[in-house]
Amino acid sequence: MAQKNPVRLGRDGVATVAPAGDIDTSTISGLRQELDEVLAGAPTTVVFDLSDSAFQGSSFIALIVRALN
């Protein structure tokens, strides 16, 4: 189960994405929505902290690619 509010935008302009649990097609939609909202604020840097996530499926890789564009 993904944690609530895993995406944060700091005052320094750094967005941190720190999901917990497995990230797959059943959990990615909420994370995608939160990331899109943070990316709308034009962060200077996006950091993916996967220390609390044991599995990241292909949908998470697609999310990373989307964040890069």
Protein Blocks (a to p, Z undefined) as FASTA:
>chain_A
ZZehkbccdfkopacdddehjddfklmmmmmmmmmmmmmnopabdcddfklbcbdcfklm
mmmmmmmZZ
